[in-house]
Amino acid sequence: MKTFVSDSIFKKISEVAQELQLPTYVVGGFVRDKILQRPGASKDIDLVCVGSGIVLAKAVAKKLNVKKVNTFKNFGTAQFRYGNIELEFVGARKESYDRNSRKPVVEDGTLEEDLERRDFTINAMAISLNKADFGTLIDPFKGQQHLQEKLLKTPLAPVQTYSDDPLRMMRAIRFACQLQFTIESESFDAIKNTQERIEIISVERVADELHKIMQSPKPSIGLLLFYQSGLMAHFIPEIVALKGVEEVDGQLHKDNFYHTLQVVDNLAETSEKMWLRYAALFHDIGKPITKKFIKPTGWTFHNHEFVGAKMVYKIFKRLKLPLGPKLKYTQKIVRLSSRPIAVTESQATDSAARRLLFDAGDDLNDLMLLCEADITTLNQKKKQCFLANFKKVRAKLQEVEESDKVRNFQPPVTGEEIMETFGLPPCREIGTIKETIKEAILQGTIKNERGEAWELMLSEAQKLGLTPKK
């Protein structure tokens, strides 16, 4: 038999298990990733023993000179960190489920009972740490074969597996996306047929799986399965609404659902920022609401970016995503997603570039990455033309920024200075003067410097009937 582990840490665990007479095995993701030779496979190690996982954990920690062990008596588990490795111990168990909960009734069980309760055969393998067969792979459900076939299959009947713990439906989609595996047809049918069971899962757990899909190298694999399974409609119906094409007077619009998946994939090639990828996912969600057919123009989606940015808040709230800076960033990118296109037009003024610089601020490069990812045409000549235009936009923005310094600019004259000059308390007139100065700088009427701003302040104040203090 092939030996799958040889690290000294496993030999130490084996020695302790032998002393305690507790048959012990490495299980789950570590085994899967070890066989696949995935990087980072050794960071998290799950261990199962036939007996008390807590007793084993404490004894192993003592041998490794680890002082702190976290124990969870209700679950019969314990864990501790050893260097950069997270070790978790549990006793072998079998589970039964109540229809209305994903929390199982747990009993002591055999190794095979422990493995069969797991989500997929590729996660239902074990490596023995016992003296008699140390390093031997135990694979009762053909997990190794399914790894070679790139197939996700459940150890038990899929309807039972998904009904017992509906989060496994999301995990199937996530693994298919991360590993680029295929979900077995019977298994995928079971997901579609039991999709309503997802309602008993906390939205935070679903969002966590969605994050992992969005962070994968090709998110569209998971997003498409999320849609095809019926699960997407439970959580992000706004994306489902993008699906389909309408025709009026022989004029079609593109299918914005498939376009969106391609945009997310394109962006994933240039940025690992998760919230920017979410902005790509949401950048067109305002289109179904704003869609109109106007003769002779054809299909229009006027103001879809502003409508979409407002919709982002509802999605974040529904999925219990963070409502602070991450929400504001995502809304901002969605709201500005069409603005750089205006700067590509030949008649575009420096004013349009200044406003874009001012509004985008430090997120300008992220916005440009989204715009470039938004080019999904299969016509390579068109694509290169669009990319060349955006290259010109970047150059123009850089040129304007170097000359006018408007990105994240602070007004050359502050509100406090205006109040001091005219002896005013905080009032509407202060805001009016500040806004006039800002607009003049963005329009290019005055330079972004104190002297011209001060002269404009005095001029505007005079119009408002204000005089400087003597």
Number of C-alpha atoms within 10 A of each C-alpha: 8 8 12 16 19 11 8 9 13 18 17 15 23 22 17 20 23 15 10 13 14 20 19 30 29 24 22 24 19 24 25 21 17 15 15 14 11 12 9 10 16 15 14 16 18 18 27 28 25 19 21 18 26 24 19 26 26 21 18 21 20 14 13 13 10 15 10 13 17 14 19 12 10 7 12 19 21 22 23 20 17 15 8 9 12 14 18 22 27 24 28 26 22 20 16 13 15 12 13 11 14 19 13 14 11 15 12 16 16 15 20 18 14 20 27 21 19 19 24 26 27 28 26 27 27 29 24 25 27 21 14 8 12 21 22 18 22 20 18 15 21 15 24 22 13 17 19 12 11 17 21 26 25 28 21 16 12 22 19 14 23 26 25 22 21 24 22 21 27 25 18 28 27 26 20 20 25 19 17 17 20 19 19 16 12 13 20 22 15 20 28 15 15 20 19 14 21 22 14 14 14 12 15 13 13 19 18 14 19 19 17 17 26 28 20 21 16 22 26 23 22 25 22 16 20 22 18 15 21 17 22 18 15 13 18 18 14 22 22 18 16 21 16 12 11 12 11 12 8 7 10 13 15 13 13 20 22 15 18 24 22 21 23 26 21 23 25 24 11 13 14 14 13 17 18 24 25 19 25 30 25 25 29 25 28 26 21 17 16 15 15 13 17 10 9 6 7 14 17 14 15 14 15 23 26 17 18 23 26 16 16 23 17 12 17 17 12 14 17 13 16 12 11 8 9 15 19 15 16 22 25 19 28 30 21 21 23 19 20 23 16 15 23 20 11 7 8 12 14 18 18 17 27 23 18 21 24 19 17 21 14 12 14 20 12 19 23 23 17 27 23 21 21 20 17 17 12 8 8 10 9 13 15 13 11 18 15 13 18 20 15 14 20 18 12 17 22 15 14 17 16 11 11 19 18 24 20 12 13 11 17 19 20 13 15 12 14 23 17 13 15 16 13 16 12 11 9 8 17 20 13 15 22 21 13 15 26 22 15 17 23 23 17 15 12 18 19 22 14 12 13 16 22 16 13 19 19 18 13 18 19 12 9 12 7 16 13 14 10 6
